[in-house]
Amino acid sequence: MGPVPTPSQWARVQLAQGDSTAGTWDLSSAVPEARVTVGSSPPAGWIIQADGVLPVHFELYWDGTSLWVSPPTSGNMTVDGERVQSWRQLAGTCRIEFGSAALMVASSQSIAMPRGAPAAAPGPQSQAMP
């Protein structure tokens, strides 16, 4: 048996601040597309309890090679201290802060594409965390 192939593109999202039963979301190029909404209660797919987190705060979208974050449904959200106002690609290592919660993102993508919507704009559906 040979070595296990390593995906060419990957991302890992980990809970850094807040409470949740799901602590990590791993993605790779083996997954062609995935999305999850993040918030404090259903219908959010990734429920994170922390002060200031809205029921559905924002969405994470994996297009098979890159991870994207949507602007918040309302309220504030930053990536590495910069306010998110439109879809943004997450490259390298970064920190998403929303309310008093935070997620750390690590990605194989080292250079972000110009700002704007993902190439395949996510639809309204979301999946629950495994």
C-alpha positions as CSV (number, residue, x, y, z in Angstrom):
1,M,0.0,0.0,0.0
2,G,1.4,3.4,-1.0
3,P,1.3,6.7,0.7
4,V,-2.0,8.5,1.2
5,P,-2.4,11.3,-1.4
6,T,-2.4,14.8,0.1
7,P,-5.0,17.1,-1.2
8,S,-3.6,20.0,-3.2
9,Q,-5.8,22.6,-1.6
10,W,-7.1,22.6,2.0
11,A,-8.4,24.8,4.8
12,R,-9.0,24.3,8.5
13,V,-11.3,26.5,10.6
14,Q,-10.9,26.2,14.4
15,L,-12.9,27.7,17.2
16,A,-10.6,30.2,19.1
17,Q,-13.2,31.9,21.3
18,G,-16.7,31.0,22.2
19,D,-18.5,27.7,23.1
20,S,-19.5,25.1,20.5
21,T,-19.9,21.3,20.3
22,A,-18.0,21.5,16.9
23,G,-14.4,22.8,17.3
24,T,-13.0,22.3,13.8
25,W,-14.1,22.3,10.2
26,D,-11.6,20.6,7.8
27,L,-11.9,21.0,4.0
28,S,-9.8,19.8,1.1
29,S,-9.8,19.7,-2.7
30,A,-11.4,16.3,-2.3
31,V,-14.6,18.2,-1.4
32,P,-15.8,20.1,-4.5
33,E,-18.0,22.5,-2.6
34,A,-19.2,23.0,1.0
35,R,-20.8,25.8,3.0
36,V,-21.9,26.4,6.5
37,T,-23.6,29.3,8.3
38,V,-22.2,30.4,11.6
39,G,-24.4,31.8,14.4
40,S,-25.7,31.4,17.9
41,S,-28.7,29.2,17.3
42,P,-30.5,27.2,14.6
43,P,-30.8,27.5,11.7
44,A,-27.1,28.2,11.8
45,G,-25.1,25.1,10.8
46,W,-22.2,25.8,13.2
47,I,-23.6,27.0,16.5
48,I,-21.2,29.1,18.5
49,Q,-22.3,30.6,21.9
50,A,-20.7,34.0,22.8
51,D,-21.9,37.5,23.6
52,G,-22.8,39.5,20.4
53,V,-23.1,36.5,18.1
54,L,-26.3,36.7,16.0
55,P,-28.6,33.7,15.3
56,V,-27.1,33.5,11.8
57,H,-24.0,35.8,11.7
58,F,-22.3,34.9,8.5
59,E,-21.5,32.1,6.0
60,L,-18.3,30.2,5.2
61,Y,-18.1,28.8,1.6
62,W,-15.5,26.4,0.2
63,D,-15.3,26.3,-3.6
64,G,-13.0,23.3,-3.8
65,T,-9.8,25.3,-3.7
66,S,-10.5,28.4,-1.6
67,L,-12.4,29.4,1.5
68,W,-14.6,32.5,1.5
69,V,-16.4,34.4,4.2
70,S,-19.6,36.4,3.6
71,P,-20.3,39.8,5.1
72,P,-22.3,39.6,8.4
73,T,-26.1,39.5,8.2
74,S,-25.9,42.5,10.5
75,G,-23.6,43.7,13.2
76,N,-19.8,43.6,12.9
77,M,-17.3,41.1,11.8
78,T,-13.6,41.4,11.1
79,V,-10.9,39.4,9.5
80,D,-7.5,40.2,10.9
81,G,-8.9,43.5,12.3
82,E,-10.4,44.6,8.9
83,R,-14.2,44.9,8.7
84,V,-15.8,42.5,6.2
85,Q,-18.3,44.3,3.9
86,S,-18.4,41.9,0.9
87,W,-17.4,38.3,0.2
88,R,-13.8,37.8,1.0
89,Q,-11.3,35.0,0.3
90,L,-9.4,33.7,3.3
91,A,-5.8,33.0,2.5
92,G,-2.9,31.8,4.7
93,T,-3.6,32.2,8.4
94,C,-6.2,34.6,9.6
95,R,-8.6,35.3,12.5
96,I,-12.3,36.0,12.1
97,E,-13.9,37.9,15.0
98,F,-17.6,38.3,15.5
99,G,-19.3,39.3,18.7
100,S,-17.0,38.0,21.4
101,A,-16.3,34.8,19.4
102,A,-13.4,34.1,17.1
103,L,-12.3,31.5,14.5
104,M,-8.8,30.8,13.4
105,V,-8.4,29.9,9.7
106,A,-5.4,28.1,8.1
107,S,-5.4,27.6,4.4
108,S,-3.1,26.3,1.6
109,Q,-4.1,29.4,-0.4
110,S,-1.3,31.8,0.1
111,I,-2.5,34.7,-2.0
112,A,-6.0,36.0,-2.0
113,M,-7.7,36.8,-5.3
114,P,-9.1,40.3,-5.7
115,R,-12.1,41.1,-3.5
116,G,-15.6,40.3,-4.6
117,A,-17.9,37.4,-4.7
118,P,-16.6,33.8,-5.1
119,A,-16.4,32.5,-8.7
120,A,-19.4,30.2,-7.9
121,A,-21.5,32.4,-5.7
122,P,-23.0,30.4,-2.9
123,G,-26.7,30.0,-2.7
124,P,-29.0,30.3,0.3
125,Q,-28.6,26.6,1.4
126,S,-26.3,25.7,4.2
127,Q,-25.1,22.5,5.7
128,A,-24.9,21.5,9.3
129,M,-21.6,20.8,11.0
130,P,-20.8,17.0,11.0
